[in-house]
Amino acid sequence: MTKLSELAFCKVPIHDKSKDAVLGYFNKTIFVNNYRHYVTMEGIQVGFGIRAFIICPKCKNRCNVLYTVNPYYLNSDSLFGKVLACRKCWNFNYLSQQTTKTKWHYEVHKMLYYGMLVDSNFRLTNGFTTSFPSKHDDISWHKYMKYYRQYKHYQDIAGRKWMKQMPASLKRYIKR
């Protein structure tokens, strides 16, 4: 679980010319956990609509999402909602940016993701050797097979990475 909570205000372009669709800079007031924040947004013409970007309160760069501290990691709600910033200001990167040639945690995360698309209660009970969930009536065969192929792809990569790191692990174990 991440230590930051995502606050996305502008993931969908504004296609109408209503009072909310404004070119240039405009201010919005948002409330996060009873804290008032005045957020500056920028409207930019894209195609036939206007796309709103948030201006990060700390670094003043354009972004799509602001983050605040996740209350799950706090002893109290003292920081939740007080500080808003973009992922660069929080030094927060994506899981895919943490992957390496030897670590297989990213692939296991992707396996969990594709398994949960089929069955929301799916868990990797046996690590990367867990079998893919069976099809149910709520999902088409086309989507099921698409997710199955992705799951197997990441399962194969995780298995190869695990096998590559085994000789080094065995050497450390034998030296003890």
Residue pairs with C-beta under 8 A, 6 or more apart in sequence:
1 70
1 72
2 70
2 92
3 69
3 70
3 73
4 67
4 68
4 69
4 70
4 87
4 90
4 92
5 67
5 68
5 69
5 70
5 71
5 80
6 65
6 67
7 30
7 32
7 65
7 66
7 67
7 68
7 84
8 64
8 65
9 28
9 30
9 39
9 41
9 52
9 54
9 66
10 41
10 51
10 52
10 53
10 54
10 64
11 64
11 65
13 46
13 47
13 49
13 50
13 51
13 52
14 20
14 21
14 43
14 49
14 50
14 51
14 52
15 21
15 48
15 49
16 49
21 43
21 49
21 50
22 43
22 50
23 43
23 44
23 45
23 50
24 42
24 43
25 40
25 41
25 42
25 43
25 55
26 40
26 41
26 42
26 43
27 38
27 39
27 40
27 41
28 38
28 39
28 41
29 36
29 37
29 38
29 39
30 36
30 37
30 39
31 37
32 68
32 80
32 81
32 84
33 71
33 77
33 80
33 81
34 81
35 81
35 82
37 57
37 84
39 54
39 55
39 57
39 66
39 84
40 54
40 55
40 57
41 52
41 53
41 54
41 55
42 52
42 53
42 55
42 62
43 50
43 51
43 52
43 53
44 50
44 51
44 52
44 53
45 51
53 62
53 63
53 64
54 62
54 63
54 64
54 65
54 66
54 86
55 61
55 62
55 63
56 62
56 63
56 66
56 85
56 86
56 88
56 89
57 66
57 84
57 85
58 85
58 86
58 89
59 85
59 86
59 88
59 89
61 86
61 88
63 86
63 87
63 88
65 86
65 87
66 84
66 85
66 86
67 84
67 85
67 86
67 87
67 90
67 92
68 79
68 80
68 81
68 82
68 83
68 84
69 79
69 80
69 82
69 83
70 80
71 77
71 80
74 80
87 93
95 106
95 109
96 106
98 105
98 106
99 105
99 106
99 107
101 161
102 161
102 164
102 165
103 161
104 128
104 157
104 158
104 161
104 162
104 165
107 128
107 154
107 155
107 157
107 158
107 161
108 124
108 127
108 128
108 154
108 158
110 150
110 154
111 124
111 128
111 130
111 151
111 154
111 155
111 158
112 122
112 123
112 124
114 132
114 147
114 148
114 150
114 151
114 154
115 122
115 124
115 130
115 132
115 133
115 147
115 151
116 122
117 143
117 147
118 132
118 133
118 135
118 136
118 139
118 144
118 147
119 133
119 136
122 133
123 130
124 130
128 155
128 158
128 159
128 162
132 147
132 148
132 151
132 152
135 141
135 144
